[in-house]
């Protein structure tokens, strides 16, 4: 899951799709991730279904960030982690004749169980 360059003090959001490709209910107890991310969820996902979770990247420093997002569940097969990366950049300076309406970042990551 790539967040790209995000100005310090801003946020970027991505959608993590947790898919249950098995034939029984998948019970998710939560997500684990580094402190620069937020967006927890827990619950049950029926067989052959999925659930979207919004993950928010909030860089505090001008530096590169990376690591793993882990889905904690009772899965018996499949991947339970997805890598992420992003960078905190200097706050942007607006041109006096331009009016930016805010930061609106969007993308999707898919994690299958």
Secondary structure by P-SEA (a helix, b strand, c coil): cccccccccbbbbbbbbbbccccbbbbbccccccccbbbbbbbbbccccbbbbbbbbbbcccbbbbbbbbbbccccccccbbbbbbbbccccccccccccccbbbbbbbbbcc
